[in-house]
Amino acid sequence: MIKLLFFLSLFGILLIPNEKTITGTVTDEIDGYPLPGVQVIVKGTSIGTITDIDGKYVLNNVPDDAKTLVFSFVGMKTQEVKIKNNTVIDVTLKADDISIDDVVVTGLGSNRATNKLAYADSPVEYAEYDYDAYEVDRSVKKDYSYTEGDKGGDDGVGYDAQIRSGQLTAGEVNDFGKWEMWQDIAKDQLSQYQAMWDFYPENRYCVLLTDEENKPIINATVYLMSGKENIWTAKTDNTGKAELWANMFDSTELKNISIQVDYKGKFSSIQKPTSFHDGINRFTIDAKCDIPNAVDIAFVFDATSSMTDEMSYLQAEVLDVINRIDETHKDLTVNLGSVFYRDHGDDYVTIFEDFSPKIASAVDYIKEQRAWGGGDFPEAVDVALDVAVNQLSWSDDARARIIFLVLDAPPHNNLEEIERIQNAVKVAAEKGIRIIPITCSGVDKSTEYLMRSMALATNGTYVFLTDDSGIGGSHIKPTTDKWDVEFLNDLIVRLINQYVVTPSCENEIIVEPQDLIEDTVLVNYPDIDTNLIDIVDSNVVVKDTMVTDTNTVNIQPEIQKLKIYPNPTSGNLTIEISGEISEFYVCDFSGKILERHETDNQSEIKLYIGMFPQGIYFVRYFVGSVLQSGKVVLMY
């Protein structure tokens, strides 16, 4: 008997799948610098992580039978690498040049979008994506799925056992990254909806707050004042930036505009701030670096009958996101909450579960909800937002606070509902809560305008489902020039990562093997056939000995339009221009435009970016119809 038990125990052990740990470093192919914030996923599972400030990652509990790792990063081409028997996998990523040749604009008979990143030369009504060029990889399935026991419910709306995450497709329009285009669209194609909702996100003031070591100051309270009246309040985000708005809900003339900052009782002010058109308002505060560890994420769902076609798929995607974020950010306290809403006269208007770090509880609550009720087109969006913003227990000290608002219909369009929406949006901005709408089938243009306005007002972004998945009803295309199609769960994870990644207080950006000083760069770059960054007259420091190397990157003549150096930089940049480039942009890690520069036919421009926190920035410009992105590392 003892032998039998021993044999059975041994047999049981043998059945347990072996696991291993995989480590590595992710770098940029062009310059060899480490890439922080890269998402690393074991394909076909929810096992994943992101690289740290030195580009390093650690994946634990990787099954022995896992075959592929997937590396993805904004601005870079996604790369899949076979695991085989390796436990150390280093990867270099290539830049992902963005072409708008595939975009067809139907407005005013134009067959091509403008070549400007942030401004539309002619009205843009709808943009058509070249769907034939996009191939949905149906093999990408995550490990969450509903079981047969999940089928059915009191309302008769059940789940299919085959519903899994990694099926819904979506796009993003970040209007902060196309600011002048948004202003053009809002005053033209979407202008009829401004008065309908009384939202006017136009008069923008951007604030950047850093400490004396140029580390971002997070959670400072920033006020936009007109005389002694507080017009708008916001909190600085993980990059140290806050967005302030004058005349968001009306056209009242404002006088004596000023900005005031309060960080832990330390006050600063600018009496004559510049609007975003003229630049960013910079504050430096004598304060110790303090990076909060809490992250609050709330999912707000429209649970009316019109969501039946996509509800169960959305739940699967969200549950996968929750699992991946929980696995990826073990160093953070991730608090999850959810609100479900229907409409007045239904069995409930809103139900919710408050924030909790208990992931299993949040998963169970979301999983048990069903779509039912409603009846007319508008729903109780205003009540749901009011509950989410004012009744959930948002952290006073958090690195990020996010509401994902999932819906397929607008709020009711009357004075009470509009005022409730406006108040919820204003309080969200005051608390530092980003509102990220995710619009589903059935959304119309008026709803799109409202959702994009709410996203801008709260430093968020606009997400929309697309028809590529073949799931649900028809989805409208956004009014913009172009967009990329992604899996919805990957897109949400990417956004969360962008909103939580920040330099640590202890670590600097380290470039091995040399220590860099001002006006020095690394050389010996591999040859490339697309332009990103060209290095000329480079100085390399090796053990306190200055060595000059004049090697340059080999760039094809027809592509070579911009040279940017030194890189890394402590702030000073030289940009050499050849060819017809009328303007370029400096963007942050998330793609938000920080500066726009016109070349004025100059062949060389001196630029200073040392006012920004250390990290990775992009210089973007068009060569013909292709948007080029040059990565610049800012370090001190």
LINDA-V197256 format. One line per field, one symbol per residue. ss: DSSP state (h for helix, s for strand, l for the rest). phi: phi as a letter, one per 30 degrees, with the letter a starting at -180 (. if undefined). psi: psi as a letter, one per 20 degrees, with the letter a starting at -180 (. if undefined). Layout:
BEGIN
ss=???
phi=???
psi=???
END
This chain:
BEGIN
ss=lhhhhhhhhhhhhhhlllsssssssssslllllsllllsssslllllssslllllssssssssllllssssslllsllsssslllllsllssslsllssllllsslhhhlllllllllllllllllssllhhhlllllllllllsllhhhlllllllllllllsllllssssslllllhhhhhhhhllllhhhhhhhlllllsssssssssllllsllllssssssllssssssslllllssssssllllllllllsssssssllssssslllllhhhllsssssllllllllsssssssssllhhhlllhhhhhhhhhhhhhhhhhhllllsssssssssllllllllsssssssllhhhhhhhhhlllllllllllslhhhhhhhhhhlllllllllsssssssslllslllhhhhhhhhhhhhhhhhhlssssssslllllhhhhhhhhhhhhhllllsssslhhhllllllllllllllllsshhhhhhhhhhhhhlllllllllllllllllllllllllllllllllllllsssssllsssssllllllllllllsssslllsllsssssslllllssssslllllsssssslllllsssssllllllsssssssssllsssssssssll
phi=.dddddddddddddddddbbccblbcbdddciddcdiddcbdeibcdaabdddcicbbcchdedddcbcccbaeibddbcbddhcdcbbcbcccdcdcccddcccddhidcadddcdbacdbeccbccdddddccdddddbdddadcedddildcicccddddbdicdcabbccdddbdddeedddcbdcddcdddchbbdbdcbcbbbbddciddccidcbcccciccdcabbcdcdcicbccbchdcacedcbhdbbbbbbhiccbabdbdcddeckcdcbccdbdebcdcdbcbccccdcddddedbedddddddddeeddddddcddcccccbabcbbbdjddacbbabddadddddddddddddbdaiikcddbddddddedddccdddddbbdabbccccabadddcbeddddddedddddedddicdccdbccdjdcdddedddddddddcicacbbdbdddiciddcdcddadaaccbdedddddedddddcdadddcccdcccccccbeibbdbhdddbcbcbbccbhdcccbhicdbcbcdbddcdedcdbbcbadadbckdbccccbjcbcabbcbdedjddcbbbddhidcbbcbbcddcddlcbbcbacciccdcbcdbccbb
psi=gghgggghgghgghippqrrpprapprphgijqqoqjppopopjrjpraqqahjjqqporkpqhjqhqqppqppiqppppppgcjqiooqqpqqqnpppjhipppipkjqjqrqjqhjpphqqpgqppqnhhipopniinpripqqrhiiqrrhjioaqpiiprrkgpqrrponihilghgghgghiehjhiighgilpmngnppppppraijkqppqkqppppqocjpogqqrqqaijjqqpqpqkhiakpppqlprpqpoolipqrqphmqqrhhjaqoppppnqqpooqiqpppppopokrhijhhighgggggghggggghhhgmhiqoopprqppqdrpirhqgqqqprqqinghgggggghiqqprbcgrgqrlhggghggghihqmqphnqhqpppooorjqrrqmrgggghggggggghgghikpppnqoqapipahhggggghghgghjkbrpqqqrihhjpaaqpqqqnagrrqprpghhggggggghiipqqrhhqrppoqiqpqrpkqrqblqqqrjqpfpppqlppppoljpppppjqrpopphihohpppqrorqjgpqpoppqanohqrqpqahiipphqppphkjqipppqpjiiqqqbprppqrpocjpoqppppppr.
END
